[in-house]
Amino acid sequence: MKLLEMIFVVAVICLFASSFFGGFALLEKEKLYLDFLKKYEAVVFIDQDFKAKSKMGYFLSSESKDEWMLFIENYFSLESIRFFETSKDRKFCYDLEFFLSGEKYTIKYAGRLDEKI
């Protein structure tokens, strides 16, 4: 009877230990998922805001462009952000390049000058 009780105790300890360490693995996966979700939401927001402001002609003023870039860089803790602007034949192109958590993202927008409000 004593041997059966010892086997039972060892089995319970093994189950507890495996679930305890498995819980840490689950927390790590949850942390990775939350980091991914945060990064995804940041990229989607920057993409939508950049395209909406580009369409409205917000970046024609260098002050407003610099102000927006500073806000985005600080709010999302970007490692770097660069803005490229080209225009010819009443067409304009904006490229936004930024690094978030070591990954490089590029957003492009192209339009016509007569489309602006």
N, CA, C and O atoms as a DFTB+ gen file, in Angstrom:
468 C
 N C O
     1  1       0.831      -1.191       0.000
     2  2       0.000       0.000       0.000
     3  2       0.878       1.258       0.000
     4  3       0.567       2.235      -0.681
     5  1       1.952       1.227       0.752
     6  2       2.855       2.373       0.836
     7  2       3.474       2.661      -0.525
     8  3       3.631       3.825      -0.892
     9  1       3.826       1.634      -1.276
    10  2       4.413       1.789      -2.599
    11  2       3.414       2.453      -3.552
    12  3       3.802       3.319      -4.337
    13  1       2.167       2.072      -3.498
    14  2       1.128       2.653      -4.343
    15  2       0.933       4.141      -4.024
    16  3       0.740       4.950      -4.932
    17  1       0.983       4.500      -2.740
    18  2       0.861       5.903      -2.347
    19  2       2.045       6.720      -2.854
    20  3       1.868       7.860      -3.284
    21  1       3.236       6.158      -2.809
    22  2       4.425       6.871      -3.291
    23  2       4.368       7.077      -4.806
    24  3       4.742       8.137      -5.309
    25  1       3.904       6.072      -5.520
    26  2       3.760       6.209      -6.975
    27  2       2.736       7.296      -7.294
    28  3       2.932       8.097      -8.208
    29  1       1.656       7.314      -6.540
    30  2       0.628       8.330      -6.743
    31  2       1.177       9.731      -6.473
    32  3       0.897      10.655      -7.237
    33  1       1.944       9.905      -5.412
    34  2       2.532      11.205      -5.059
    35  2       3.509      11.650      -6.143
    36  3       3.501      12.815      -6.540
    37  1       4.342      10.744      -6.619
    38  2       5.304      11.083      -7.681
    39  2       4.557      11.475      -8.960
    40  3       4.956      12.418      -9.645
    41  1       3.495      10.768      -9.280
    42  2       2.710      11.085     -10.474
    43  2       2.071      12.468     -10.355
    44  3       2.070      13.238     -11.315
    45  1       1.529      12.780      -9.182
    46  2       0.913      14.097      -8.966
    47  2       1.957      15.203      -9.079
    48  3       1.693      16.248      -9.675
    49  1       3.132      14.983      -8.515
    50  2       4.205      15.981      -8.595
    51  2       4.637      16.181     -10.043
    52  3       4.854      17.314     -10.472
    53  1       4.762      15.105     -10.792
    54  2       5.145      15.220     -12.212
    55  2       4.094      15.980     -13.015
    56  3       4.429      16.818     -13.852
    57  1       2.818      15.683     -12.756
    58  2       1.747      16.400     -13.461
    59  2       1.744      17.889     -13.105
    60  3       1.569      18.745     -13.972
    61  1       1.940      18.181     -11.822
    62  2       1.969      19.574     -11.393
    63  2       3.143      20.311     -12.031
    64  3       2.982      21.432     -12.514
    65  1       4.306      19.696     -12.036
    66  2       5.504      20.328     -12.610
    67  2       5.336      20.558     -14.105
    68  3       5.709      21.614     -14.614
    69  1       4.780      19.581     -14.812
    70  2       4.620      19.749     -16.262
    71  2       3.601      20.841     -16.577
    72  3       3.796      21.605     -17.523
    73  1       2.517      20.930     -15.803
    74  2       1.529      21.988     -16.054
    75  2       2.081      23.349     -15.645
    76  3       1.726      24.362     -16.247
    77  1       2.936      23.386     -14.643
    78  2       3.536      24.632     -14.198
    79  2       4.452      25.200     -15.283
    80  3       4.372      26.384     -15.608
    81  1       5.311      24.366     -15.836
    82  2       6.219      24.836     -16.888
    83  2       5.488      25.049     -18.206
    84  3       5.878      25.910     -18.995
    85  1       4.447      24.288     -18.451
    86  2       3.631      24.507     -19.637
    87  2       2.907      25.839     -19.575
    88  3       2.664      26.471     -20.602
    89  1       2.565      26.263     -18.368
    90  2       1.921      27.568     -18.198
    91  2       2.844      28.705     -18.604
    92  3       2.400      29.701     -19.175
    93  1       4.137      28.552     -18.304
    94  2       5.096      29.571     -18.723
    95  2       5.194      29.642     -20.242
    96  3       5.317      30.729     -20.805
    97  1       5.140      28.501     -20.903
    98  2       5.192      28.480     -22.369
    99  2       3.951      29.162     -22.943
   100  3       4.034      29.872     -23.945
   101  1       2.808      28.945     -22.308
   102  2       1.578      29.580     -22.760
   103  2       1.657      31.093     -22.593
   104  3       1.212      31.831     -23.472
   105  1       2.211      31.566     -21.490
   106  2       2.361      33.001     -21.277
   107  2       3.289      33.625     -22.322
   108  3       3.049      34.745     -22.773
   109  1       4.332      32.918     -22.703
   110  2       5.252      33.418     -23.716
   111  2       4.558      33.527     -25.074
   112  3       4.764      34.499     -25.800
   113  1       3.740      32.538     -25.418
   114  2       2.987      32.589     -26.681
   115  2       1.987      33.735     -26.664
   116  3       1.795      34.416     -27.671
   117  1       1.357      33.943     -25.526
   118  2       0.401      35.036     -25.408
   119  2       1.103      36.387     -25.560
   120  3       0.568      37.299     -26.190
   121  1       2.276      36.511     -24.993
   122  2       3.054      37.750     -25.116
   123  2       3.448      38.003     -26.572
   124  3       3.361      39.136     -27.046
   125  1       3.879      36.961     -27.283
   126  2       4.222      37.104     -28.701
   127  2       3.006      37.529     -29.510
   128  3       3.118      38.374     -30.398
   129  1       1.842      36.953     -29.213
   130  2       0.617      37.314     -29.921
   131  2       0.243      38.766     -29.661
   132  3      -0.144      39.475     -30.590
   133  1       0.349      39.220     -28.424
   134  2       0.019      40.607     -28.101
   135  2       0.994      41.579     -28.768
   136  3       0.586      42.652     -29.211
   137  1       2.265      41.219     -28.843
   138  2       3.239      42.053     -29.547
   139  2       2.900      42.152     -31.030
   140  3       2.965      43.231     -31.619
   141  1       2.536      41.014     -31.630
   142  2       2.143      41.006     -33.037
   143  2       0.912      41.867     -33.262
   144  3       0.858      42.635     -34.223
   145  1      -0.073      41.747     -32.390
   146  2      -1.308      42.515     -32.522
   147  2      -1.037      44.010     -32.397
   148  3      -1.605      44.808     -33.142
   149  1      -0.181      44.389     -31.467
   150  2       0.175      45.800     -31.286
   151  2       0.866      46.343     -32.535
   152  3       0.570      47.450     -32.984
   153  1       1.793      45.551     -33.097
   154  2       2.512      45.967     -34.295
   155  2       1.550      46.085     -35.485
   156  3       1.643      47.034     -36.262
   157  1       0.636      45.133     -35.627
   158  2      -0.331      45.150     -36.725
   159  2      -1.225      46.384     -36.641
   160  3      -1.456      47.054     -37.648
   161  1      -1.725      46.683     -35.455
   162  2      -2.591      47.849     -35.281
   163  2      -1.837      49.141     -35.596
   164  3      -2.409      50.064     -36.176
   165  1      -0.567      49.212     -35.221
   166  2       0.235      50.403     -35.508
   167  2       0.413      50.584     -37.008
   168  3       0.251      51.691     -37.522
   169  1       0.743      49.511     -37.713
   170  2       0.962      49.607     -39.162
   171  2      -0.333      49.975     -39.880
   172  3      -0.312      50.785     -40.806
   173  1      -1.446      49.401     -39.472
   174  2      -2.734      49.721     -40.103
   175  2      -3.095      51.183     -39.859
   176  3      -3.542      51.867     -40.780
   177  1      -2.909      51.672     -38.636
   178  2      -3.226      53.066     -38.340
   179  2      -2.351      54.012     -39.160
   180  3      -2.856      54.964     -39.755
   181  1      -1.047      53.756     -39.194
   182  2      -0.129      54.616     -39.935
   183  2      -0.490      54.606     -41.414
   184  3      -0.496      55.659     -42.052
   185  1      -0.790      53.439     -41.968
   186  2      -1.161      53.315     -43.380
   187  2      -2.408      54.132     -43.696
   188  3      -2.409      54.915     -44.645
   189  1      -3.452      53.961     -42.923
   190  2      -4.706      54.667     -43.183
   191  2      -4.564      56.167     -42.983
   192  3      -5.079      56.951     -43.781
   193  1      -3.874      56.572     -41.931
   194  2      -3.707      57.993     -41.655
   195  2      -2.833      58.660     -42.718
   196  3      -3.122      59.771     -43.162
   197  1      -1.773      57.977     -43.118
   198  2      -0.870      58.508     -44.145
   199  2      -1.609      58.699     -45.467
   200  3      -1.468      59.743     -46.105
   201  1      -2.384      57.720     -45.880
   202  2      -3.110      57.819     -47.157
   203  2      -4.213      58.868     -47.105
   204  3      -4.438      59.576     -48.087
   205  1      -4.902      58.977     -45.975
   206  2      -5.963      59.985     -45.845
   207  2      -5.373      61.395     -45.867
   208  3      -5.908      62.281     -46.533
   209  1      -4.298      61.600     -45.155
   210  2      -3.676      62.928     -45.132
   211  2      -3.041      63.263     -46.485
   212  3      -3.050      64.421     -46.902
   213  1      -2.499      62.270     -47.159
   214  2      -1.935      62.503     -48.487
   215  2      -3.018      62.932     -49.456
   216  3      -2.812      63.847     -50.253
   217  1      -4.156      62.291     -49.397
   218  2      -5.266      62.600     -50.304
   219  2      -5.799      64.008     -50.069
   220  3      -6.240      64.669     -51.010
   221  1      -5.764      64.468     -48.829
   222  2      -6.265      65.801     -48.495
   223  2      -5.239      66.897     -48.731
   224  3      -5.558      68.075     -48.571
   225  1      -4.010      66.541     -49.109
   226  2      -2.982      67.544     -49.344
   227  2      -2.314      68.046     -48.081
   228  3      -1.748      69.139     -48.068
   229  1      -2.373      67.270     -47.037
   230  2      -1.828      67.668     -45.742
   231  2      -0.317      67.829     -45.785
   232  3       0.243      68.641     -45.048
   233  1       0.343      67.066     -46.640
   234  2       1.802      67.071     -46.665
   235  2       2.386      68.120     -47.603
   236  3       3.594      68.124     -47.837
   237  1       1.557      69.009     -48.146
   238  2       2.083      70.104     -48.964
   239  2       2.879      71.078     -48.096
   240  3       3.831      71.699     -48.569
   241  1       2.500      71.207     -46.861
   242  2       3.218      72.056     -45.913
   243  2       4.280      71.220     -45.203
   244  3       3.981      70.162     -44.649
   245  1       5.511      71.697     -45.224
   246  2       6.579      70.940     -44.580
   247  2       6.418      70.940     -43.051
   248  3       6.831      69.993     -42.382
   249  1       5.817      72.001     -42.509
   250  2       5.590      72.043     -41.060
   251  2       4.613      70.963     -40.621
   252  3       4.855      70.259     -39.641
   253  1       3.519      70.836     -41.343
   254  2       2.532      69.820     -40.964
   255  2       3.089      68.416     -41.182
   256  3       2.798      67.507     -40.405
   257  1       3.892      68.233     -42.238
   258  2       4.517      66.936     -42.487
   259  2       5.458      66.574     -41.333
   260  3       5.411      65.459     -40.815
   261  1       6.309      67.519     -40.936
   262  2       7.253      67.269     -39.846
   263  2       6.534      67.007     -38.520
   264  3       6.941      66.149     -37.736
   265  1       5.464      67.758     -38.288
   266  2       4.685      67.577     -37.064
   267  2       4.043      66.193     -37.021
   268  3       4.063      65.528     -35.985
   269  1       3.477      65.763     -38.141
   270  2       2.836      64.454     -38.206
   271  2       3.868      63.338     -38.015
   272  3       3.621      62.382     -37.279
   273  1       5.015      63.461     -38.674
   274  2       6.054      62.433     -38.566
   275  2       6.579      62.334     -37.125
   276  3       6.820      61.234     -36.627
   277  1       6.752      63.465     -36.469
   278  2       7.214      63.463     -35.078
   279  2       6.185      62.790     -34.173
   280  3       6.540      62.011     -33.289
   281  1       4.904      63.098     -34.402
   282  2       3.844      62.469     -33.613
   283  2       3.834      60.954     -33.807
   284  3       3.780      60.204     -32.832
   285  1       3.885      60.503     -35.053
   286  2       3.849      59.071     -35.348
   287  2       5.075      58.372     -34.768
   288  3       4.962      57.289     -34.194
   289  1       6.226      58.982     -34.915
   290  2       7.466      58.378     -34.414
   291  2       7.432      58.207     -32.894
   292  3       7.841      57.171     -32.369
   293  1       6.942      59.228     -32.196
   294  2       6.893      59.162     -30.735
   295  2       5.760      58.279     -30.227
   296  3       5.939      57.534     -29.263
   297  1       4.605      58.356     -30.863
   298  2       3.436      57.612     -30.389
   299  2       3.645      56.103     -30.515
   300  3       3.292      55.348     -29.609
   301  1       4.216      55.668     -31.631
   302  2       4.401      54.235     -31.863
   303  2       5.823      53.765     -31.558
   304  3       6.155      52.609     -31.821
   305  1       6.652      54.626     -31.020
   306  2       8.048      54.290     -30.676
   307  2       8.783      53.682     -31.866
   308  3       9.396      52.619     -31.763
   309  1       8.709      54.379     -32.990
   310  2       9.387      53.910     -34.194
   311  2      10.878      54.138     -34.061
   312  3      11.324      55.100     -33.437
   313  1      11.642      53.238     -34.658
   314  2      13.091      53.375     -34.609
   315  2      13.575      54.453     -35.572
   316  3      14.518      55.182     -35.265
   317  1      12.941      54.557     -36.723
   318  2      13.236      55.647     -37.654
   319  2      12.060      55.786     -38.610
   320  3      11.298      54.843     -38.823
   321  1      11.929      56.971     -39.178
   322  2      10.864      57.232     -40.140
   323  2      11.422      58.180     -41.195
   324  3      12.087      59.163     -40.869
   325  1      11.147      57.877     -42.460
   326  2      11.615      58.728     -43.554
   327  2      10.466      58.976     -44.521
   328  3       9.616      58.114     -44.743
   329  1      10.463      60.165     -45.083
   330  2       9.405      60.600     -45.992
   331  2      10.045      60.988     -47.312
   332  3      10.978      61.790     -47.338
   333  1       9.552      60.424     -48.410
   334  2      10.052      60.757     -49.744
   335  2       8.917      61.354     -50.553
   336  3       7.780      60.885     -50.496
   337  1       9.243      62.401     -51.312
   338  2       8.218      63.070     -52.114
   339  2       8.761      63.300     -53.516
   340  3       9.862      63.823     -53.689
   341  1       7.976      62.901     -54.520
   342  2       8.328      63.159     -55.912
   343  2       7.078      63.656     -56.629
   344  3       5.964      63.242     -56.311
   345  1       7.268      64.529     -57.578
   346  2       6.125      64.998     -58.355
   347  2       6.593      65.388     -59.749
   348  3       7.676      65.946     -59.921
   349  1       5.762      65.087     -60.739
   350  2       5.989      65.513     -62.114
   351  2       4.688      65.370     -62.890
   352  3       3.891      64.466     -62.641
   353  1       4.493      66.280     -63.833
   354  2       3.285      66.280     -64.671
   355  2       1.997      66.200     -63.857
   356  3       1.132      65.364     -64.120
   357  1       1.885      67.071     -62.878
   358  2       0.700      67.155     -62.025
   359  2       0.413      65.873     -61.250
   360  3      -0.686      65.701     -60.723
   361  1       1.380      64.984     -61.176
   362  2       1.254      63.784     -60.358
   363  2       2.227      63.903     -59.195
   364  3       3.300      64.490     -59.329
   365  1       1.856      63.358     -58.088
   366  2       2.740      63.375     -56.937
   367  2       2.755      61.986     -56.299
   368  3       1.770      61.250     -56.347
   369  1       3.868      61.660     -55.717
   370  2       4.040      60.364     -55.044
   371  2       4.678      60.601     -53.679
   372  3       5.659      61.333     -53.547
   373  1       4.112      59.981     -52.700
   374  2       4.674      60.025     -51.359
   375  2       5.039      58.597     -50.956
   376  3       4.261      57.664     -51.161
   377  1       6.204      58.443     -50.396
   378  2       6.627      57.160     -49.839
   379  2       6.998      57.384     -48.389
   380  3       7.740      58.309     -48.059
   381  1       6.483      56.540     -47.539
   382  2       6.798      56.597     -46.121
   383  2       7.476      55.288     -45.757
   384  3       6.947      54.206     -46.014
   385  1       8.643      55.398     -45.159
   386  2       9.410      54.211     -44.771
   387  2       9.697      54.313     -43.282
   388  3      10.183      55.340     -42.808
   389  1       9.396      53.243     -42.536
   390  2       9.657      53.273     -41.102
   391  2      10.025      51.884     -40.606
   392  3       9.723      50.867     -41.231
   393  1      10.689      51.883     -39.461
   394  2      11.107      50.644     -38.812
   395  2      10.359      50.515     -37.498
   396  3      10.355      51.430     -36.675
   397  1       9.729      49.367     -37.314
   398  2       8.981      49.082     -36.098
   399  2       9.402      47.698     -35.607
   400  3       9.194      46.697     -36.293
   401  1       9.987      47.651     -34.433
   402  2      10.477      46.399     -33.828
   403  2      11.438      45.663     -34.756
   404  3      11.376      44.440     -34.884
   405  1      12.316      46.406     -35.393
   406  2      13.344      45.808     -36.239
   407  2      12.886      45.425     -37.632
   408  3      13.686      44.918     -38.417
   409  1      11.620      45.652     -37.965
   410  2      11.113      45.313     -39.293
   411  2      10.858      46.592     -40.090
   412  3      10.398      47.594     -39.543
   413  1      11.161      46.545     -41.377
   414  2      11.007      47.705     -42.250
   415  2       9.656      47.642     -42.957
   416  3       9.262      46.598     -43.479
   417  1       8.956      48.770     -42.965
   418  2       7.667      48.888     -43.637
   419  2       7.737      50.064     -44.603
   420  3       8.363      51.080     -44.303
   421  1       7.103      49.931     -45.751
   422  2       7.043      51.009     -46.733
   423  2       5.599      51.176     -47.172
   424  3       4.923      50.209     -47.523
   425  1       5.138      52.420     -47.145
   426  2       3.786      52.741     -47.588
   427  2       3.913      53.744     -48.723
   428  3       4.656      54.720     -48.616
   429  1       3.193      53.505     -49.803
   430  2       3.269      54.371     -50.971
   431  2       1.898      54.974     -51.243
   432  3       0.862      54.344     -51.030
   433  1       1.925      56.215     -51.721
   434  2       0.690      56.866     -52.134
   435  2       0.981      57.689     -53.379
   436  3       2.000      58.377     -53.445
   437  1       0.099      57.622     -54.361
   438  2       0.243      58.409     -55.581
   439  2      -1.108      59.025     -55.923
   440  3      -2.151      58.397     -55.743
   441  1      -1.077      60.258     -56.418
   442  2      -2.308      60.946     -56.787
   443  2      -2.016      62.045     -57.787
   444  3      -0.900      62.171     -58.292
   445  1      -3.042      62.839     -58.065
   446  2      -2.887      63.950     -58.997
   447  2      -3.093      65.251     -58.229
   448  3      -3.868      65.303     -57.273
   449  1      -2.390      66.303     -58.658
   450  2      -2.489      67.589     -57.957
   451  2      -3.878      68.194     -58.082
   452  3      -4.322      68.878     -57.160
   453  1      -4.574      67.973     -59.175
   454  2      -5.897      68.565     -59.333
   455  2      -6.970      67.803     -58.542
   456  3      -8.116      68.250     -58.501
   457  1      -6.639      66.683     -57.923
   458  2      -7.574      65.959     -57.074
   459  2      -7.664      66.560     -55.680
   460  3      -8.582      66.237     -54.925
   461  1      -6.724      67.428     -55.330
   462  2      -6.670      67.969     -53.968
   463  2      -7.781      68.981     -53.732
   464  3      -8.270      69.631     -54.655
   465  1      -8.153      69.089     -52.490
   466  2      -9.215      70.029     -52.098
   467  2      -8.634      71.419     -51.968
   468  3      -9.357      72.362     -51.647
